[in-house]
Amino acid sequence: MMARFGLNHCSLWGVLTLLLLIVFSPARADTQLMRLGLSAVMIGEQQEMIQRWRRYLEAHLHRPVEFVQRRTYQETMELFRDENIDAGWICGGPHVAYPALQRILAVGVWKGSPHYQSYLIVPAGDTTTRSIADLRGKVFGYSDPQSNSGHNVPIAELLRLGENPERFFGKTLYTYSHRKLVEGVAAGLFNGARVDGYIYEEMRRYFPALVAQTRLVNKSEDFGFPPIVARSHLPKADYVALQTTLLNMQNDEEGRALLELMGLDGFIKGDEHLFDGIAALLNDIKKAGLQHARKN
């Protein structure tokens, strides 16, 4: 049975996406406001860092910047569709699913690579689970229907095992936040979940006691790190200015301090080949008739 589950915090991806999705909407002629969108890529307690990042971007772009957050990737992509944001930090899943709405602006480098993995986690007291196959009939948590690490990876994993993802678990719930997934597993509300490895490791850094209540079972293959993207029709001058600012963060003291708070080495331009693995997963899910995200 599919249900929706919510906790009262912003997810790590929520806040990092919240941070990078900072909804860049079409700039108004009178204010030249740049709106940046964030989704589920950050930690809720990082509001101070988000405001610090906003001031940094304003200083380098020489214009006001506004961060806009939405609960779901669908809502975020609708902002791109309606050109109500200029840029945002999103998951690789919706980036691949909506190629007409946005294009890569920058990709984060984490632990020396523009990649991350999906982590299968269970409550710390579960010492027997060795793979997702051991969670048959249990309560499993998903983040967002369009999330790569928190939805598409476990769905594709079950398909490879010859299982029906809609019948394999006893119950599934959506949190729309990787942090909430970790919290739910730690509290025993979920018997398991797959979460964004970057967010999990950042939570381990900031909330070690919470993460200690979970156990990491395994890591997926590498996928392209969640990208910062620009709306398709963002003027070239705005695109270049924002991209240059992000790529140069590692070159000044305040930029390096912000990257340290984010747990990143820096940003690179990136390219679409980074997301080939995500595209392959989406294709497998679509072939099985389980595609949640529509393309535009």
C-alpha positions as a Markdown table, in Angstrom:
| # | Residue | x | y | z |
|---|---|---|---|---|
| 1 | Met | 0.0 | 0.0 | 0.0 |
| 2 | Met | 1.3 | 3.4 | -0.9 |
| 3 | Ala | 1.0 | 6.2 | 1.7 |
| 4 | Arg | 2.5 | 9.6 | 2.3 |
| 5 | Phe | 4.7 | 10.2 | 5.4 |
| 6 | Gly | 5.9 | 13.5 | 6.7 |
| 7 | Leu | 8.1 | 14.8 | 9.5 |
| 8 | Asn | 8.5 | 18.5 | 10.5 |
| 9 | His | 12.0 | 19.0 | 9.2 |
| 10 | Cys | 13.7 | 20.1 | 5.9 |
| 11 | Ser | 15.7 | 17.3 | 4.4 |
| 12 | Leu | 19.4 | 17.4 | 3.9 |
| 13 | Trp | 18.8 | 17.3 | 0.2 |
| 14 | Gly | 15.9 | 19.6 | 1.0 |
| 15 | Val | 18.3 | 22.2 | 2.3 |
| 16 | Leu | 21.2 | 21.5 | -0.1 |
| 17 | Thr | 18.7 | 21.4 | -3.0 |
| 18 | Leu | 17.0 | 24.1 | -1.1 |
| 19 | Leu | 20.3 | 25.8 | -1.2 |
| 20 | Leu | 21.1 | 25.3 | -4.8 |
| 21 | Leu | 17.6 | 25.1 | -6.2 |
| 22 | Ile | 17.4 | 28.6 | -4.9 |
| 23 | Val | 14.9 | 29.3 | -7.5 |
| 24 | Phe | 16.3 | 31.7 | -10.1 |
| 25 | Ser | 13.1 | 32.9 | -11.6 |
| 26 | Pro | 12.9 | 35.3 | -14.5 |
| 27 | Ala | 14.6 | 38.5 | -13.3 |
| 28 | Arg | 12.3 | 41.5 | -13.1 |
| 29 | Ala | 13.4 | 44.5 | -15.0 |
| 30 | Asp | 13.2 | 46.8 | -12.0 |
| 31 | Thr | 15.0 | 44.7 | -9.4 |
| 32 | Gln | 17.0 | 42.2 | -11.5 |
| 33 | Leu | 16.1 | 39.7 | -8.8 |
| 34 | Met | 17.6 | 36.3 | -9.4 |
| 35 | Arg | 15.6 | 33.5 | -7.9 |
| 36 | Leu | 17.2 | 30.2 | -7.1 |
| 37 | Gly | 15.3 | 27.0 | -6.2 |
| 38 | Leu | 16.2 | 24.4 | -3.5 |
| 39 | Ser | 14.5 | 21.0 | -3.1 |
| 40 | Ala | 15.6 | 18.1 | -1.0 |
| 41 | Val | 19.4 | 18.5 | -1.0 |
| 42 | Met | 20.1 | 20.1 | 2.4 |
| 43 | Ile | 19.9 | 19.8 | 6.2 |
| 44 | Gly | 17.2 | 21.8 | 7.9 |
| 45 | Glu | 19.5 | 23.4 | 10.4 |
| 46 | Gln | 21.6 | 25.0 | 7.7 |
| 47 | Gln | 19.4 | 28.1 | 7.4 |
| 48 | Glu | 22.2 | 30.3 | 8.6 |
| 49 | Met | 24.6 | 28.8 | 6.0 |
| 50 | Ile | 21.9 | 29.3 | 3.3 |
| 51 | Gln | 21.6 | 33.0 | 4.1 |
| 52 | Arg | 25.4 | 33.3 | 4.1 |
| 53 | Trp | 25.5 | 31.7 | 0.7 |
| 54 | Arg | 22.8 | 34.1 | -0.5 |
| 55 | Arg | 24.9 | 37.1 | 0.6 |
| 56 | Tyr | 27.9 | 35.6 | -1.1 |
| 57 | Leu | 26.0 | 35.1 | -4.4 |
| 58 | Glu | 24.6 | 38.7 | -4.2 |
| 59 | Ala | 28.1 | 40.1 | -3.7 |
| 60 | His | 29.5 | 38.3 | -6.7 |
| 61 | Leu | 26.5 | 38.6 | -9.0 |
| 62 | His | 25.8 | 42.3 | -8.0 |
| 63 | Arg | 22.1 | 41.7 | -7.8 |
| 64 | Pro | 19.6 | 40.5 | -5.2 |
| 65 | Val | 19.1 | 36.8 | -4.9 |
| 66 | Glu | 16.1 | 34.9 | -3.5 |
| 67 | Phe | 16.0 | 31.3 | -2.4 |
| 68 | Val | 12.8 | 29.4 | -3.2 |
| 69 | Gln | 12.0 | 26.0 | -1.8 |
| 70 | Arg | 9.4 | 23.5 | -2.8 |
| 71 | Arg | 8.4 | 20.2 | -1.1 |
| 72 | Thr | 8.5 | 17.9 | -4.1 |
| 73 | Tyr | 10.5 | 17.7 | -7.3 |
| 74 | Gln | 7.3 | 17.8 | -9.3 |
| 75 | Glu | 6.5 | 21.3 | -7.9 |
| 76 | Thr | 10.1 | 22.4 | -8.5 |
| 77 | Met | 10.0 | 21.3 | -12.1 |
| 78 | Glu | 6.7 | 23.1 | -12.6 |
| 79 | Leu | 8.5 | 26.3 | -11.5 |
| 80 | Phe | 11.0 | 25.6 | -14.3 |
| 81 | Arg | 8.2 | 24.9 | -16.7 |
| 82 | Asp | 6.5 | 28.3 | -15.9 |
| 83 | Glu | 9.9 | 30.1 | -15.8 |
| 84 | Asn | 9.3 | 31.2 | -12.2 |
| 85 | Ile | 12.8 | 30.3 | -11.2 |
| 86 | Asp | 16.1 | 30.9 | -12.9 |
| 87 | Ala | 18.1 | 28.0 | -11.5 |
| 88 | Gly | 18.0 | 25.3 | -8.9 |
| 89 | Trp | 19.8 | 22.5 | -7.2 |
| 90 | Ile | 17.9 | 19.3 | -8.1 |
| 91 | Cys | 18.3 | 15.6 | -8.2 |
| 92 | Gly | 19.6 | 13.8 | -11.3 |
| 93 | Gly | 16.3 | 12.0 | -11.7 |
| 94 | Pro | 14.2 | 15.0 | -12.7 |
| 95 | His | 17.2 | 16.5 | -14.5 |
| 96 | Val | 17.1 | 13.5 | -16.9 |
| 97 | Ala | 13.3 | 13.3 | -17.0 |
| 98 | Tyr | 12.7 | 16.9 | -18.0 |
| 99 | Pro | 15.4 | 17.8 | -20.5 |
| 100 | Ala | 13.4 | 20.5 | -22.2 |
| 101 | Leu | 13.0 | 22.6 | -19.0 |
| 102 | Gln | 16.6 | 23.0 | -17.8 |
| 103 | Arg | 20.3 | 22.5 | -18.6 |
| 104 | Ile | 23.3 | 21.8 | -16.5 |
| 105 | Leu | 24.9 | 24.8 | -14.9 |
| 106 | Ala | 27.4 | 23.2 | -12.4 |
| 107 | Val | 27.9 | 19.9 | -10.7 |
| 108 | Gly | 29.3 | 19.5 | -7.1 |
| 109 | Val | 32.5 | 17.6 | -6.5 |
| 110 | Trp | 32.2 | 15.4 | -3.4 |
| 111 | Lys | 35.2 | 13.5 | -2.0 |
| 112 | Gly | 37.2 | 14.3 | -5.1 |
| 113 | Ser | 34.5 | 13.1 | -7.6 |
| 114 | Pro | 31.3 | 14.5 | -9.3 |
| 115 | His | 29.5 | 11.3 | -8.2 |
| 116 | Tyr | 27.5 | 9.9 | -5.2 |
| 117 | Gln | 25.8 | 6.7 | -4.3 |
| 118 | Ser | 22.5 | 5.5 | -2.9 |
| 119 | Tyr | 22.8 | 4.0 | 0.5 |
| 120 | Leu | 20.6 | 1.1 | 1.7 |
| 121 | Ile | 20.0 | 1.7 | 5.5 |
| 122 | Val | 18.2 | -0.2 | 8.2 |
| 123 | Pro | 17.7 | 0.4 | 12.0 |
| 124 | Ala | 20.9 | -0.2 | 13.9 |
| 125 | Gly | 19.3 | -3.1 | 15.8 |
| 126 | Asp | 18.8 | -5.0 | 12.5 |
| 127 | Thr | 22.0 | -7.0 | 12.2 |
| 128 | Thr | 20.7 | -9.5 | 9.7 |
| 129 | Thr | 19.6 | -7.6 | 6.6 |
| 130 | Arg | 22.3 | -7.9 | 3.9 |
| 131 | Ser | 20.4 | -6.6 | 0.8 |
| 132 | Ile | 17.0 | -5.2 | -0.2 |
| 133 | Ala | 15.9 | -8.8 | -0.8 |
| 134 | Asp | 15.8 | -9.3 | 2.9 |
| 135 | Leu | 13.2 | -6.6 | 3.3 |
| 136 | Arg | 10.3 | -8.5 | 1.7 |
| 137 | Gly | 7.0 | -7.7 | 3.4 |
| 138 | Lys | 8.5 | -5.0 | 5.5 |
| 139 | Val | 7.9 | -1.2 | 5.7 |
| 140 | Phe | 10.1 | 0.6 | 3.3 |
| 141 | Gly | 10.6 | 4.4 | 2.9 |
| 142 | Tyr | 10.9 | 6.4 | -0.3 |
| 143 | Ser | 11.9 | 10.0 | -0.5 |
| 144 | Asp | 10.2 | 11.4 | -3.7 |
| 145 | Pro | 8.7 | 9.6 | -6.7 |
| 146 | Gln | 11.3 | 11.4 | -8.9 |
| 147 | Ser | 14.3 | 10.9 | -6.7 |
| 148 | Asn | 17.1 | 8.8 | -8.1 |
| 149 | Ser | 18.7 | 7.5 | -4.9 |
| 150 | Gly | 15.6 | 7.5 | -2.8 |
| 151 | His | 13.2 | 5.9 | -5.3 |
| 152 | Asn | 14.5 | 4.9 | -8.7 |
| 153 | Val | 17.5 | 2.9 | -7.4 |
| 154 | Pro | 15.5 | 0.6 | -5.1 |
| 155 | Ile | 12.7 | 0.2 | -7.8 |
| 156 | Ala | 15.3 | -0.8 | -10.4 |
| 157 | Glu | 17.1 | -3.0 | -7.9 |
| 158 | Leu | 13.9 | -5.0 | -7.3 |
| 159 | Leu | 13.2 | -5.2 | -11.1 |
| 160 | Arg | 16.7 | -6.8 | -11.5 |
| 161 | Leu | 15.8 | -9.3 | -8.9 |
| 162 | Gly | 12.6 | -10.2 | -10.9 |
| 163 | Glu | 10.4 | -8.7 | -8.2 |
| 164 | Asn | 7.3 | -6.5 | -8.5 |
| 165 | Pro | 8.2 | -3.3 | -6.6 |
| 166 | Glu | 4.5 | -2.6 | -6.1 |
| 167 | Arg | 3.9 | -5.9 | -4.2 |
| 168 | Phe | 7.3 | -6.7 | -2.7 |
| 169 | Phe | 7.1 | -4.6 | 0.5 |
| 170 | Gly | 4.3 | -4.8 | 3.1 |
| 171 | Lys | 3.9 | -1.0 | 3.1 |
| 172 | Thr | 5.7 | 1.9 | 1.5 |
| 173 | Leu | 5.7 | 5.6 | 2.5 |
| 174 | Tyr | 7.0 | 8.8 | 1.0 |
| 175 | Thr | 8.8 | 11.4 | 3.1 |
| 176 | Tyr | 9.8 | 13.9 | 0.4 |
| 177 | Ser | 13.1 | 14.3 | 2.3 |
| 178 | His | 16.2 | 12.2 | 2.7 |
| 179 | Arg | 16.7 | 13.5 | 6.2 |
| 180 | Lys | 13.2 | 12.3 | 7.1 |
| 181 | Leu | 14.0 | 8.9 | 5.7 |
| 182 | Val | 17.1 | 8.7 | 8.0 |
| 183 | Glu | 15.0 | 9.9 | 11.0 |
| 184 | Gly | 12.3 | 7.4 | 10.2 |
| 185 | Val | 14.7 | 4.4 | 9.9 |
| 186 | Ala | 16.4 | 5.5 | 13.1 |
| 187 | Ala | 13.1 | 5.7 | 14.9 |
| 188 | Gly | 12.1 | 2.2 | 13.6 |
| 189 | Leu | 9.2 | 3.6 | 11.6 |
| 190 | Phe | 10.8 | 2.1 | 8.5 |
| 191 | Asn | 12.5 | -1.3 | 8.3 |
| 192 | Gly | 14.6 | 0.1 | 5.5 |
| 193 | Ala | 15.2 | 2.9 | 3.0 |
| 194 | Arg | 17.6 | 4.0 | 0.3 |
| 195 | Val | 18.9 | 7.5 | 0.8 |
| 196 | Asp | 21.3 | 9.9 | -0.9 |
| 197 | Gly | 24.8 | 9.0 | 0.3 |
| 198 | Tyr | 26.0 | 12.6 | 0.3 |
| 199 | Ile | 23.2 | 13.6 | 2.6 |
| 200 | Tyr | 23.7 | 10.6 | 4.8 |
| 201 | Glu | 27.4 | 11.4 | 5.3 |
| 202 | Glu | 26.6 | 15.1 | 5.9 |
| 203 | Met | 24.1 | 14.0 | 8.6 |
| 204 | Arg | 26.7 | 11.8 | 10.1 |
| 205 | Arg | 28.9 | 14.8 | 10.3 |
| 206 | Tyr | 26.3 | 17.1 | 11.8 |
| 207 | Phe | 24.1 | 14.6 | 13.7 |
| 208 | Pro | 26.3 | 11.6 | 14.6 |
| 209 | Ala | 24.0 | 10.4 | 17.4 |
| 210 | Leu | 21.0 | 10.2 | 15.0 |
| 211 | Val | 22.9 | 8.4 | 12.2 |
| 212 | Ala | 24.3 | 6.0 | 14.8 |
| 213 | Gln | 20.8 | 4.6 | 15.2 |
| 214 | Thr | 21.0 | 3.3 | 11.6 |
| 215 | Arg | 23.2 | 0.8 | 9.9 |
| 216 | Leu | 24.6 | 1.2 | 6.4 |
| 217 | Val | 23.9 | -2.1 | 4.5 |
| 218 | Asn | 25.4 | -1.4 | 1.1 |
| 219 | Lys | 26.1 | 1.3 | -1.5 |
| 220 | Ser | 24.9 | 1.5 | -5.0 |
| 221 | Glu | 27.0 | 2.1 | -8.1 |
| 222 | Asp | 28.2 | 5.7 | -8.8 |
| 223 | Phe | 25.8 | 8.2 | -10.2 |
| 224 | Gly | 26.3 | 11.8 | -11.3 |
| 225 | Phe | 26.1 | 14.2 | -8.3 |
| 226 | Pro | 22.8 | 16.2 | -8.1 |
| 227 | Pro | 23.3 | 19.1 | -10.5 |
| 228 | Ile | 22.7 | 22.8 | -10.3 |
| 229 | Val | 20.6 | 23.6 | -13.4 |
| 230 | Ala | 19.4 | 26.7 | -15.2 |
| 231 | Arg | 16.1 | 27.2 | -16.8 |
| 232 | Ser | 16.3 | 26.6 | -20.6 |
| 233 | His | 15.8 | 30.2 | -21.6 |
| 234 | Leu | 18.0 | 31.9 | -19.0 |
| 235 | Pro | 19.8 | 34.7 | -20.8 |
| 236 | Lys | 23.4 | 33.7 | -21.6 |
| 237 | Ala | 24.9 | 36.6 | -19.5 |
| 238 | Asp | 23.0 | 35.4 | -16.4 |
| 239 | Tyr | 24.0 | 31.8 | -17.1 |
| 240 | Val | 27.7 | 32.6 | -17.4 |
| 241 | Ala | 27.7 | 34.9 | -14.4 |
| 242 | Leu | 26.1 | 32.3 | -12.1 |
| 243 | Gln | 28.2 | 29.5 | -13.4 |
| 244 | Thr | 31.4 | 31.5 | -13.1 |
| 245 | Thr | 30.5 | 32.4 | -9.5 |
| 246 | Leu | 29.9 | 28.8 | -8.6 |
| 247 | Leu | 33.1 | 27.5 | -10.3 |
| 248 | Asn | 35.2 | 30.1 | -8.6 |
| 249 | Met | 34.0 | 29.5 | -5.0 |
| 250 | Gln | 37.0 | 27.4 | -4.3 |
| 251 | Asn | 39.3 | 30.3 | -5.1 |
| 252 | Asp | 38.3 | 32.7 | -2.3 |
| 253 | Glu | 38.2 | 32.5 | 1.4 |
| 254 | Glu | 34.5 | 32.9 | 1.9 |
| 255 | Gly | 33.7 | 30.5 | -1.0 |
| 256 | Arg | 36.0 | 27.9 | 0.5 |
| 257 | Ala | 34.3 | 28.3 | 3.9 |
| 258 | Leu | 30.9 | 27.8 | 2.4 |
| 259 | Leu | 32.0 | 24.7 | 0.5 |
| 260 | Glu | 33.4 | 23.3 | 3.7 |
| 261 | Leu | 29.9 | 23.8 | 5.3 |
| 262 | Met | 28.3 | 22.0 | 2.4 |
| 263 | Gly | 30.9 | 19.2 | 2.5 |
| 264 | Leu | 31.9 | 19.8 | -1.1 |
| 265 | Asp | 35.3 | 20.3 | -2.7 |
| 266 | Gly | 33.9 | 22.7 | -5.3 |
| 267 | Phe | 31.9 | 22.8 | -8.5 |
| 268 | Ile | 32.7 | 21.9 | -12.1 |
| 269 | Lys | 30.8 | 22.4 | -15.3 |
| 270 | Gly | 30.0 | 18.7 | -15.7 |
| 271 | Asp | 28.3 | 17.1 | -18.7 |
| 272 | Glu | 25.3 | 14.9 | -19.5 |
| 273 | His | 27.4 | 11.7 | -19.6 |
| 274 | Leu | 27.6 | 11.9 | -15.8 |
| 275 | Phe | 23.9 | 11.1 | -15.8 |
| 276 | Asp | 23.9 | 8.1 | -18.2 |
| 277 | Gly | 23.5 | 5.7 | -15.3 |
| 278 | Ile | 20.4 | 7.5 | -14.1 |
| 279 | Ala | 19.0 | 7.6 | -17.6 |
| 280 | Ala | 19.4 | 3.8 | -17.8 |
| 281 | Leu | 17.5 | 3.3 | -14.6 |
| 282 | Leu | 14.7 | 5.5 | -15.8 |
| 283 | Asn | 14.5 | 3.5 | -19.0 |
| 284 | Asp | 14.3 | 0.2 | -17.2 |
| 285 | Ile | 11.5 | 1.6 | -14.9 |
| 286 | Lys | 9.7 | 3.0 | -17.9 |
| 287 | Lys | 9.9 | -0.4 | -19.7 |
| 288 | Ala | 8.3 | -2.1 | -16.6 |
| 289 | Gly | 5.4 | 0.4 | -16.7 |
| 290 | Leu | 6.4 | 2.0 | -13.4 |
| 291 | Gln | 7.5 | 5.4 | -14.6 |
| 292 | His | 6.3 | 8.1 | -12.2 |
| 293 | Ala | 7.8 | 11.2 | -13.8 |
| 294 | Arg | 6.4 | 12.5 | -17.0 |
| 295 | Lys | 8.7 | 14.1 | -19.5 |
| 296 | Asn | 8.2 | 17.6 | -20.9 |
